[in-house]
């Protein structure tokens, strides 16, 4: 089959500050497959890590335009996850798993949680969101990035946020693995009786599974980075999981999990182009139809405008060129 790739780059509307640093620019590669019958499949490979980007670039640059399915399937098993997603999503569309060659159209996403920036900017962002959602028919879910500013400063901000949040709203705190156990314990003491708390997201470093399990016995804890550090936790973790399809591998596997009725999964963006976004939105809709519906993390307000984020992959491809 024919195989082509094209690099892309874009800047978020504002830097996303987390305990791991600041995310402002997303880079990656778009993939295009075409079989002998003229069928087309689109993919996106956009990792977070520089070393993974180098590995993907080494695989893509300088290749000829012809590739076998076996070669692509074998390459997916070697990783990284972002490349496996790109290849797997293109093959899935080519095979009619979803999309134009399938009787299953791409699904529209449900309403997203609202992502609040770290630090004091969260207060202004909350006020703006509440004004825009004044007549919202559904309870609002907010996600706030923490473990970025000193503990006392963030605790003061939490108190102010709680005063402004509607009683019907839900709040997620995302530490991106930035707390140690003593700090996490102080947060638990403050949050243990907060009814509006939906979960703590990755409060401890990815490898501290014992500490995370202990926190999970006191408050709802959702894993994110730990699922990348040890993907066997996707099978064994008893609580919520934050799943970012664009980073974790062949999307056909996660799609099969939803078809089997898997619960306690929340779909999250990794800030992708319109080609990857189709899968993120589709899976978010499937999750919403399941037994444990919850707002996905799509962070739409952080994306710039333009054809790079279109639902038409041809427009995305041309915008990257």
VOGU-3710 file (C-alpha; in Angstrom, 3 decimals, decimal comma):
1> xxxxxxxxxx> 0,000/0,000/0,000  1,017/3,626/-0,453  2,367/5,388/2,612  3,018/9,091/3,064  3,767/11,303/6,055  3,837/15,033/6,699  5,089/16,982/9,759  2,937/19,522/11,582  3,382/22,051/14,376  1,033/24,363/16,250
11> xxxxxxxxxx> 0,973/26,555/19,329  -1,681/26,308/22,037  -3,759/29,373/22,800  -1,853/29,665/26,078  0,906/27,645/27,752  -0,331/24,702/29,807  1,675/24,793/33,039  1,947/21,582/35,047  4,263/20,111/37,659  6,227/18,596/34,745
21> xxxxxxxxxx> 6,812/21,926/33,015  5,056/24,020/30,400  3,426/22,709/27,233  3,031/25,347/24,524  3,933/23,855/21,151  2,788/20,510/19,732  4,738/18,809/16,980  4,110/15,576/15,175  3,493/13,751/11,926  0,370/13,049/9,909
31> xxxxxxxxxx> 0,144/9,659/8,198  -1,717/8,745/5,020  -2,307/5,192/3,778  -3,949/4,143/0,528  -4,665/0,578/-0,544  -4,938/-0,865/-4,057  -8,692/-0,254/-4,179  -8,273/3,445/-3,445  -9,313/3,216/0,197  -7,701/5,764/2,491
41> xxxxxxxxxx> -6,712/5,741/6,150  -5,415/8,674/8,175  -3,220/8,688/11,266  -1,343/11,030/13,566  1,866/10,438/15,525  2,398/13,238/18,067  4,301/12,194/21,200  5,175/14,398/24,171  8,739/13,166/24,606  11,586/14,419/22,379
51> xxxxxxxxxx> 13,258/11,019/22,227  10,031/9,455/20,973  9,716/12,172/18,343  13,243/11,357/17,161  12,377/7,661/16,934  9,248/8,418/14,915  11,107/10,804/12,645  13,821/8,203/12,007  11,137/5,712/10,980  9,280/8,096/8,673
61> xxxxxxxxxx> 11,947/10,220/6,984  13,524/8,828/3,860  11,119/5,931/3,426  9,818/4,934/0,038  6,128/5,404/-0,744  5,288/1,685/-0,617  4,888/-0,332/2,582  3,367/-3,688/3,521  0,721/-4,213/6,163  2,954/-6,704/7,954
71> xxxxxxxxxx> 5,713/-4,117/8,239  3,314/-1,608/9,781  1,797/-4,113/12,193  5,270/-5,220/13,287  6,418/-1,620/13,785  3,459/-0,876/16,057  4,584/-3,540/18,496  7,969/-1,830/18,886  6,460/1,502/20,000  6,422/4,274/20,897
81> xxxxxxxxxx> 2,729/4,529/21,724  2,180/7,670/19,656  3,491/5,948/16,520  1,386/2,861/17,232  -1,651/5,127/17,474  -0,828/6,773/14,161  -0,381/3,488/12,304  -3,245/1,718/14,064  -5,725/4,517/13,461  -4,839/4,670/9,759
91> xxxxxxxxxx> -5,200/0,887/9,367  -8,472/0,893/11,304  -9,981/3,529/9,034  -8,657/1,747/5,959  -10,303/-1,472/7,185  -13,653/0,207/7,853  -13,571/-0,121/11,632  -15,039/3,377/11,746  -15,439/6,191/9,240  -16,412/6,460/5,590
101> xxxxxxxxxx> -15,793/2,769/4,764  -17,814/1,629/7,785  -21,469/1,659/8,777  -20,321/3,402/11,979  -19,849/7,128/11,561  -17,568/9,233/13,709  -19,473/10,206/16,869  -19,746/13,740/18,186  -18,239/14,280/21,663  -20,242/15,034/24,800
111> xxxxxxxxxx> -19,705/18,232/26,782  -16,178/18,436/28,129  -14,810/19,215/31,543  -13,499/22,778/31,652  -9,739/22,949/32,094  -8,624/25,606/34,572  -5,018/26,827/34,363  -2,581/26,523/37,240  -2,151/29,273/39,807  -4,228/32,387/40,274
121> xxxxxxxxxx> -5,298/32,420/36,625  -7,723/29,651/37,592  -10,007/32,168/39,333  -10,419/34,368/36,267  -10,838/31,336/34,014  -13,538/29,987/36,321  -15,430/33,288/36,299  -15,297/33,416/32,483  -16,484/29,804/32,187  -19,372/30,352/34,592
131> xxxxxxxxxx> -20,463/33,431/32,648  -20,370/31,542/29,353  -22,204/28,554/30,837  -24,762/30,591/32,733  -27,696/28,707/31,226  -26,061/25,272/31,011  -28,585/22,480/31,384  -26,053/19,955/32,704  -23,874/20,179/35,837  -20,409/21,536/35,019
141> xxxxxxxxxx> -17,149/19,660/35,613  -13,910/21,569/36,182  -10,342/20,278/36,105  -7,674/22,318/37,870  -3,918/21,876/37,419  -2,158/21,805/40,812  1,319/21,006/42,201  2,623/24,002/40,249  2,593/26,692/42,940  3,511/26,410/46,674
151> xxxxxxxxxx> 1,123/24,388/48,836  -0,252/27,284/50,894  -0,872/29,385/47,787  -2,745/26,581/46,064  -4,734/25,783/49,189  -5,831/29,421/49,386  -6,835/29,279/45,718  -8,752/26,054/46,332  -10,777/27,744/49,074  -11,619/30,612/46,729
161> xxxxxxxxxx> -12,545/28,231/43,930  -14,830/26,259/46,223  -16,624/29,460/47,199  -17,348/30,236/43,531  -18,168/26,784/42,219  -21,882/26,014/41,811  -23,127/23,401/44,253  -24,027/21,072/41,373  -20,560/21,197/39,800  -17,763/18,642/40,013
171> xxxxxxxxxx> -14,056/19,305/40,518  -10,997/17,292/39,486  -7,517/18,156/40,748  -4,641/17,102/38,493  -1,186/17,068/40,098  0,573/15,302/37,182  2,526/13,266/39,727  3,883/16,408/41,388  3,137/15,745/45,078  5,082/13,662/47,545
181> xxxxxxxxxx> 3,227/11,579/50,131  3,217/14,196/52,949  1,872/16,878/50,615  -0,766/14,539/49,230  -1,816/13,686/52,801  -2,402/17,372/53,557  -4,586/17,709/50,481  -6,539/14,604/51,435  -7,253/16,078/54,878  -8,722/19,146/53,173
191> xxxxxxxxxx> -10,676/17,250/50,512  -11,906/14,109/52,230  -15,360/15,557/52,959  -15,722/17,664/49,801  -18,729/16,241/48,003  -17,997/18,061/44,753  -14,588/16,375/44,335  -14,761/13,859/41,502  -11,187/12,621/41,869  -7,518/13,394/42,408
201> xxxxxxxxxx> -5,679/12,790/39,139  -2,193/11,297/39,424  -1,437/12,879/42,833  1,858/10,983/43,294  4,712/10,036/40,922  3,889/7,369/38,378  5,926/4,647/40,064  4,523/5,137/43,603  1,726/2,606/43,172  1,636/1,729/46,881
211> xxxxxxxxxx> 1,112/5,369/47,795  -1,518/5,800/45,101  -3,415/2,753/46,335  -3,355/4,132/49,873  -4,755/7,463/48,692  -7,350/5,591/46,646  -8,661/4,039/49,858  -9,410/7,539/51,167  -10,491/9,477/48,071  -11,200/8,668/44,434
221> xxxxxxxxxx> -7,866/8,584/42,584  -7,542/8,506/38,804  -4,320/7,289/37,195  -2,756/8,937/34,153  1,045/8,881/33,963  1,160/5,587/35,888  -0,697/3,900/33,031  2,164/4,839/30,711  4,846/3,842/33,224  3,234/0,390/33,652
231> xxxxxxxxxx> 0,473/-0,370/31,175  -0,503/-3,518/33,101  -2,236/-1,128/35,496  -4,857/-0,646/32,795  -6,007/-4,138/33,762  -5,558/-4,005/37,533  -6,256/-0,470/38,785  -9,650/-0,556/40,543  -10,499/3,128/40,106  -10,715/5,691/37,348
241> xxxxxxxxxx> -8,243/5,821/34,481  -7,419/8,837/32,320  -6,888/7,478/28,832  -5,206/9,575/26,145  -5,660/7,557/22,946  -3,217/9,584/20,859  -0,341/8,658/23,192  -1,073/5,144/24,347  -0,984/2,948/21,261  -3,179/1,143/18,736
251> xxxxxxxxxx> -6,670/2,652/19,189  -8,339/-0,570/18,087  -7,494/-2,049/21,498  -9,181/0,736/23,478  -12,108/0,690/21,061  -12,572/-3,011/21,777  -12,583/-2,292/25,521  -15,458/0,140/25,110  -17,364/-2,354/22,987  -16,955/-4,857/25,839
261> xxxxxxxxxx> -18,519/-2,371/28,265  -15,458/-1,363/30,254  -16,127/1,168/33,045  -14,340/4,014/34,864  -12,436/5,335/31,872  -12,166/9,044/31,084  -11,003/10,092/27,616  -8,576/13,008/27,498  -6,980/15,077/24,781  -3,227/15,155/24,236
271> xxxxxxxxxx> -3,702/18,272/22,063  -3,901/16,669/18,651  -4,853/17,770/15,138  -8,255/17,100/13,642  -7,104/13,659/12,469  -6,343/12,420/15,969  -9,227/14,399/17,453  -11,765/12,290/15,532  -10,694/9,275/17,586  -10,622/11,195/20,873
281> xxxxxxxxxx> -14,135/12,546/20,294  -15,450/9,193/19,086  -14,170/7,361/22,153  -15,428/10,100/24,471  -18,905/9,567/23,014  -18,638/5,793/23,493  -17,571/6,310/27,113  -20,553/8,559/27,696  -22,861/5,798/26,476  -21,373/3,290/28,931
291> xxxxxxxxxx> -22,136/2,395/32,533  -19,982/5,147/34,104  -20,488/8,290/32,007  -18,368/11,300/32,877  -17,220/14,470/31,147  -14,181/13,923/28,919  -11,170/16,217/29,066  -11,153/17,840/25,636  -9,824/21,314/26,556  -11,364/22,828/23,449
301> xxxxxxxxxx> -10,708/26,383/24,622  -6,948/25,740/24,551  -6,859/24,912/20,823  -6,191/27,541/18,149  -8,553/27,872/15,205  -7,845/26,709/11,684  -8,035/23,878/9,182  -5,415/21,852/11,086  -8,238/20,961/13,496  -10,918/20,239/10,912
311> xxxxxxxxxx> -12,958/17,035/10,911  -11,993/16,690/7,225  -8,590/14,963/7,135  -7,833/16,354/3,679  -8,044/19,870/5,079  -5,820/18,864/8,002  -3,251/17,357/5,633  -3,182/20,441/3,437  -2,942/22,759/6,446  0,157/20,921/7,635
321> x> 1,877/21,233/4,282
//
